[in-house]
Amino acid sequence: MSNQVAQGQNLDDFLINLADGLTQAQSRLNKTPVLNAYGQEALVYHIPKMEFELKLDMTSTASSEGNNQSSYKKTKLAFRPSTSTNQTQSASSVIRGVMIATPIDSGRPTPIITLSAVKSATNQVKIEIRCQDSLGEPLGNSTAEINIDRELSNKLNKQEKRGSLNRGTKLNLATLELDAQGYASCQLQIAKTEAKNQIIAITADLLSQTETLLYRHQ
């Protein structure tokens, strides 16, 4: 990155190159997430801020524009990395700053999804969802999507040497309308031929946030 910075002539060139380097570093980290025991992406490393210090030589050049009767001088500032052996007529300046990561949603509270399961009858399970933000306020009057993640379910069951989920195992709803308290529920219908101890992965999505519940059929 230092070679790229050295090519700058305007101050914004240096700052943009610093920002580009920071973006590339974060992008590399995003591509190497930490996985949990189930092979799901659990977290990624995040660069919260970058402090920088630029020591630059500032050179001022002036040029005349216009005709002889109405000419004026235009001044341009040029920057380059400062060196101790610099012999040109220029002034050195140290610029310090901090680049801080800002959430895409402008810092709004993060949605928190809580899933739970309660067996209500034979082969019937009540799936409950509660949603609030990170400040504890309920996310009422919102719509959440809920699904069975069959790919994850089959992967987990295969690890325990069991077969895939039965197609008859399903949810009675695909979307849930949350009440004023951020609560909603639906029914998980388990096929009568579903093998015991099968793991059923249920996912809920709301405002770009996803939560997964692993339910084991008994």
N, C-alpha and C positions, 0 to 999 in steps of 0.2 A: 504493500500500500504506500510505503514511503516514496517509491519511484513515481507513483501516480500523483502524489501530493506535490512533488517537486516540479511538476509540469504546470502548476497553476500560476496564473498571472494576476487574477482578480481574487479578492478575499473569498468570494462565494465559491470559487473553484476548490479552495482548500477545505472549506466546510462541507461541500457536497461530496468530495472524495472521502472524507472521514465518515460521513453518513452512509455512503455506499459500502464502505468496508464493514461498518457495524451491521448493516442489513445483511450482507453476505455471511457474516459470522453467525447471526441469529438464524438465518435460513439453514445453515449446515447443522445447527443444533436441533432445529425442528425436524430434520430428516433422520435423526437418531434418537427416537423417544425411548423412555424406559418402560418395559413391559411388566405387567403383573404376572401372577402365577398362572393365569388363564390365557396368557398370550395377548391380552388386550393392552392398548396404549394407556399407560397410567399417568405419565407426566413427561414433560420435556424441560430441559434446562433453559433458563430465561436470563437474558442480560438486562437487569433493571435500569442501569445507567452507565454512561461512559464519561469520565472526566478527561479533558484534554488540555494541553498547553502548546501553543504555537508561538515560536520565536521567529519573527519575520523581519526582513529588511524591506522598508517601504521607500520607494523611489517616486518622485514627482516629476512629471514631464509636462511642458506647456507648449502648445502650438497655436499659431494665429489662424483665424478663419475669417472670411469675408474680404471685401475690397479695402483699399487703402483708407477711404473716408470712414468706413464703419467696420473696422476690424475689432475683434475681441480675442482674448486668449482663453483657450480651453485647457483645463488642467486634468490630467489623468494620473491616478495612483496605481502603481504596479507593485506586486508583492512577490517575494521569493524566500525560501528558507534561509535563515541567517547563518552565516559562517564567520568564524573568528578571523579569517584571513581576508575578508571582504575589503577592497580598496576603493570602491565606488562611493560617490557622494549620496548617502542614503541614511535614513534614520531607522533604528531597530525598534520593534514593538513586540511586546509579549501579550498574546491573546489567550485568555483562559476561559473555559466554559464547560458546561455539562450537557450531554444529550440524555434525555430521560424518556423511557418507554411510557407511552400513553395508551390506555385501552382503546380499542376501536369504538366501543360504545360510549366514549367520552367520560369514562369513570362512573357510569351508572352502576347501581348495586347488582351483583351477580345473582342470577336465579339459582335457587337450591331446590332440587327435586328429591322427594323421599318416597320410596316405594315399599309397600308391605303386602304380605299375603296371609289370608286367614281361610282355613278350610271350612267351607260352609255346609257341604253335604258330600255324599259319595261322588267322587270324580268332579266336584265343583269347588272352585277356589275363588274367594273374593279378593281381587287385586285393588288395593287402595293407593291413591296418589295424593300427596300433599305438596304444595308448591309455595315457596316464599322467597323473598330476596335476602341478600346477605345482611340486611338491616333488620330482618325479622318481620317485614311487612308481607302479608299474604298476597299472592299474585292471583287475585280473584278475577272472574269474568274473562279468563283466557282459555285457549284451546290447546290441549296437549295431544300429541300422537303417541299411540301405544301399540307395540307389536311384539310378536315372538321372533326372536333372533334365532332362526333355525340353523343357520350356519354355525353360530357359536355353540348352540345346544348340541348339535351333532358332533362337533369337535370335542366338547367336554365329555360326552357320553362315550365316544370312541376311545378316549384316553382311559376310561374305566371298563373298556371291553364290552360295551353295550351297543345296540343298534341305533338307528336314527329315530327321531320322533315320528309318531304316527300322524298322518295328515289330519286325522279327526281331532287332534288336540289343537284347540284354537281359542281365541278371545272373541267374545260376543260383540265387541266394539273396536273400532280402529282409531277413533278420536274421542276425547273426553272433554266435556265442557266444565271447567272448574267453577265452583260456586264462589260467593263473595269471600269465603274463608280460604280459597285456594284448594278445595278438596273435591275429589271425584272418585268414582269406583267403577269397576266392570267385573265381569265373570270370566274366569278361565275354565273352559270346558275340556276335561281330560278324557281322551278316548278310552273306552272300556278295555281295549286290547293293549293299552299302553303298559310297557314293562315297569315293574317296580324300581324305585331308586333312579329313574330317569331324571336328568337335570333339564329344566325348562328355563331358558334365558329370556327374560321379558325386559324390553327397553322402552323408556318413555322419553320423548323429546319435547322441549319447550324453550322457545327463545334461544335457539342454537346451543342449548345445554342438553346433555344426554345422561340418563341414569339407567343402570342395569341391575335387575334383580334376578338372582339365581334361585329358583324354586325346585326342591327335590320331591318328586312324587313318591308318596308312601302308600 
